[in-house]
Amino acid sequence: MLSGGGTGGHISPLLAVAAELKKKHPRAKIIYIGERNSQFAHMVRGDKNIDEIYTIFAGKFRRYHGESALSGLFDIKTNLLNLRDVLYILIGVFQSLYLVKKVSPSVSFLKGGFVVVPVGFSLAFLKKPYVTHDSDALPGLANRLIAPWAKGHATALPEEFYRYPKDLTHYIGVLTEDSFKKISPTQQKIYKKELGIPVDSRMLLVTGGSLGAKRLNGPIADIVPKLLKDYSDLYVFHQTGKSSDGLYEDFVDPRLISLEFIKDMHRYTGAADIVVARAGANTLGELAVQGKAVVVVPNRQLTGGHQLKNASRLEELKAVINIPEKNSKRDAEELDQSIRDLLKNESKRHALGEKLHDAYPSRAVNRLTKMLTEVHEENLPSKRK
């Protein structure tokens, strides 16, 4: 059984694990439990490796990095939403208990996101084994809540970043789909041709993740017109997310392609010479597999500052260019300077990509499925006697 949700960054790894499990165990029945009314449900529906899909109520605990206790106390809207979601969690626990009893999974994988809290509590209550995975340097609250009863903790970074029991913690890397592979110059040209741009052009991809990033979009929109004017062979693909109408106002250029959502992200990142992105662990892991030159602008408002930690670690390894958010004008200036520097310096782009590639272990999905298989075998009735 698989569960996880909240963003596309939780769903993609689950689908990668499902594909690998089906490859190794074709007769395995794979069930997915997600949150009710998820905007990413389409990513799971129709996936050939998922046999059954169920949805439950799930509640989110909203808090913001850097917010003082006093300001949080008087944030009426957030507090009311949190109170409502406590009810959602309770409903979700009862739904999960029913589903876990019904499907009786032999082993479960919980990727994170608030939906895994009721699922994890139910699995623990019914003594069903499960494994978690943390992509970020700081484990999410959901995984921390269900951690005490997990049979194993898979992690994207070395064990010392986490406070889980050492004997249950396994450093495997970031889970990425098979479509993400190391990009050769030949493959990059193939992807550029598929995207309809000249194979000898340079390409900048900007992505704020599956939900977009408004605070990143503004500075990028400020600098793109001048970049396109100064570099005649440059193409810019900007994944903006929803509610981005008027971002470029009256600016129109055939070398600027603005997209709300990108489905085959591996093709766009594979074609890109430079990627500007947030510092979400799954995004960084995918770009690391491909060996891309990346400029990261970590989201400073996410709880716990996990993107700040991800970016800081990779900056120390000289594997990314890290631009912390300050203000729109300053961010635009630093982004413009960093992008221009990389456009002029192919060897620097190559060096960044190689260092990012080396920063993460390979074959993470294979390692994770091996963990699940071992937990399954250890908890067979004959083994427990």
N, C-alpha and C positions, 0 to 999 in steps of 0.2 A: 504494500500500500504506500502511495506517495501523497504528500501534502505540503503545501506551501503557497504563498500568495502575497499580494500587496503591490508588487510591481512585476513587470516582465522579467526583471532580473532574478526573480524567484522561480518563474515558470520555466524558462529556457533550460536551466540545469536539470530540472525534473524530467523534462522531455529527453534530454541527453542520457540520463540514467535509465529511463524507460527503454530507449533504443538499445542500449548496451545490454540490459537485462534480457530483452527479447532475443538478442543475438546469441547470448550465451545459454539462455534457457527458453527456447521457443514455446514450451508448453506452460510457462509461468503466466498466471493471471495477474494483471496489473490494474490496480484501482486507484483512482485519484479523488481526493477530497479537497475541495476549494471553498472559498467564501462565496456566499450568496451575492448575486448581482455584481460579480467581478467584471471590471472592464477589460480584463485580459483572458476571459473564459474562452474566447475564440482561438487562443493559442493551443488549448488543450482539446477542444472539440474537433473531431475529425482526425486527430493524430492516430495513426495506425497502430501504435504500440500501447495505447490506453484502451483497456477493455471495458471499464465502467467508470462513470463520473457521478459523483455526489456533491452536493453543496450544503453548507450549513451557515448559520449565523455566526459571526465573529466580530469581536469588538477591538478597537484600537485605542491604546493609551497615548494621547497626544501630549508631547512635551517638546521643548525646543532648546537646542544647544545655546548656552549663554544667557538664557532667560533667568532672571532672579526669582527667588521664591515668592517675593512680594508681588511682582508683576504677574506671576503665574496664579497667585491667589485671587487677583481681581480680573483675571481673564474669564469673564462670565461665559462667553460662548464656548470656549474650549472646555471649561469645567462641566457644562451641561452636556456636551457631546460625550465626554468621558463617562459621565453618570449613565447616559443612555447606553453606552457600549458595554458597561458592566452587565446590564441586562442581556445584551446580545451574547456576551461570553457565557452566561449561565444557560441560555437557550442552546447555544452551540455545544456545551458540554453534554446536555441530555441528548441532543441529536447525534453527537459523536459516539456516545455510549451505545446507542441503538445500532449505529452503523458498524461499529467495531465488533459488537456481538454478532451482527448479521453476517459480515464478510469474514470474520475471524482470520485476520492476516497473520501469516507465519513470521513476517518481518516487515517493518515499516521504515521509510526514510522521510524525515521531516527537514525541509530545506530552510524554514524560517518564514517570517511574516506572521501577522497576528492570528491567522487561521490555525496555526499549528498549536496554539495554546490549548483550546478545548480538545483538539485531537490528541495531543500529548498527554493531557491529564487523563483522558479516557483510556488510552493505551496503558498508562501506568496503573490505573485502578484495576484494569482487567488483566494485568500482568502479561502484556503483549510486548515483545522486544522491539525497540526502535533505535535508529542511529540519526544523529543530527549532523549538519554541516554549516560551518561559519565561513563566509567569504571575506569578511572584513577583519581588520586588525582588532576591532572591538566587537565582541559578540552582541547580537541584537537582544533586546529585552525578552522577546518570545522564546528564543533558544535558552536564555539564562533561566527562565521560569521552569522549563521542562527538563533542564539538564540533569537534575538529581537522579532521575530514573532511567536515563539513556544507557544503552549497552555499549555505546561508542560515540566518540565525537571526532568527526573528520574536520580538518581545518585547512584553510588556504595558505596560512602563514605558519612559520615554525612554532612548535609547542610553547615556547616561552612567552608568546603573546597572549596566552589564554590561561585561565585559572581552573581548568578542568583537571580531574585526576590524571596524572601522567600515564598510568597504565591503560587508560581508556582513550587517550588523545592520539590521533594519527594525522600527521602532516601529509596531505595528499595534493594540495594545490587547488586551483579554481576549476570548477566543473564547466566545461564548454562542449558545445555540440560538435559533431564530426565535421560539420561544414567549415569550421575554423581550423585552418592548417597553416604552416609556415609558407609565406608568400615568396615565390621566386619572381624575378623580373619578367619572365615569360607569362606567368599566371597573372601578374598585375596588369599587363597589357591586355590579356584576354578579358579581365573584368572591366577595364576601361572601355574596351570595344563593346561589351555587353551593355554598359551604361550609356553608350552613344556619344562618347567623347573621343578625341584623337588619342591614339595610343602613346604618342610622344608628348602629350600635354602633362602639366602638373595639376594635381587635384588636392584640394583642401576639403576635408569633411568635418562638419561641426555637428555634434550630437549631444543633447542633454539627457539622454536615456529615454526609456519608453514613455515617460510622461513629459518630456521636453524640459526646458529650463529657462524660465522667463528672465532671470537675472543674468544669464549668460547670453541670451538672444540679443539684448539691447546693445552691449558693447560690440558684439560681432556685427550687427547691422550697421553700426557706426563706421566700421573699418572696411567692410567688404567692397563698397563702391570704389574706394581709392586703390585697394589691392588689385581689383580687376582692371583698373585703368593703368596701373604701373606694370602689371605682368600680363602680357597679351596672350600667353599660353596657359593661364591659370583658369581652372574651373572650380567653382565652389558649390558643394552640396550641403545644404543646411537643413537638418532635421529639427524642426521648430516646436513640435508638439501642437496641441490644440490651442485655440484662442490666441492665435498669433496674427490675426488679420491686421493689416496696416503696418506690419513690422518694417517693411522696406518702402512703405508709402508709394511714391511715384517712381521709385527706381526700378527699371526693367533692364535686364541684360541676359542674353541667351546663355551666358556662361555662369549664371546664378540659377541654381535649381533648388527651390524651397519645397520641402516635404513635411507634412504633419507627422507621418509615421513611416518607418522603413521596415519592411517585412524581412527581406533577405539581407540582413545587416552585414553578413560576412562578405558579400559581393562589394558593398560600398566601402567597407573598411579595407578590404583587400586591394581595391583600386586606388585608395588614397595614398598620397605621398606624405601628408601630414594630417593628423587627427586632433581636433580640439574637443575635449570631453570633460565631463565631471569625473570624479575619482571613485565611482562605485566599483567595488571589487570585481564584479562579473564583467563589466565593460573592460576594465584593465586586464583581466585574465584573458579575455578574447583577443585583445590587441597584442598581448604578450605572445600568445601562440603564433600570431601572424608576423610578429617582429616589426611593429609599427613605431614610427616617430610620433610621440604624443605630447601635447601640451595640455596639462590638466588644470582645471579651475574647480577645486573642491567646494562642495556646498557647505558653507560654514554653519548653516542653521540646523542641520540634521542632528538628531539627538545623539549625545555622546561624542560628537565630532569625529565619527568613524572615517568619513572621507578625508578629513584633515590628516588623520593618522596614516591612512593608506598613501596619500600623496607625499607625506613627509618621509615615510620609509623608502619609497621609490626615488625620491629626490636625493636621499643620502647615498643611494646606489648609483646615482647619475643615470637613471633609467628613464626619467621623464623631465620635462620642464614644468615646474610647479608655479602657478600664479594664484596666490591666495586672493579671495575677494576683498576689495576695499570699497571702491565706489565706481560707478559706471564709467566716468571719464578716465580715471586712473587705470581701471581694468582694460579699457579699450586701448590705451597707450601701450601697456605692457604686452597685451595680446598682439598688437600690430608689430611691435618690435621683435617679439619671439617668432612670429610666423615669417616675417621677412628674413630673419636670420637663418631660419631653416630652409626657406625657399632658395636662398643663395648658396647654401652649404650642403651638398648632397652627402658628403662624407659624415657630417654631423648627424644627418637624418639616419644614415645607416648605423652609426655607432649607438645612437639612442635606441633604435629598434632592436639591435642585438642584445644590449644590456637589459632591456625590458623582457625580451624573450628568455634570457638566462635567469631572470628574477623569480620565475615560477616553475615548479616541477611539471613535467609532462605526464600525460596519461592519467590525469586525475579521475576521470570517469571510470576507467578500468580499475583503479585502486579502490574507488568507492563501491563498485559492484562486488569486488572481491570481499570487502568488509561486510556487506550485506549478506553475502553467501555464507561467510563464516559465522555470523551471528545467527542466521537461520539454522545452520547445522548444529551449532552449540545448544540451541534451544529446542531441538527435536525431543519428543518424549523419551526416546531411548537414551539420549545423552544426559537428560536431567536425573535419571534414576541412579 
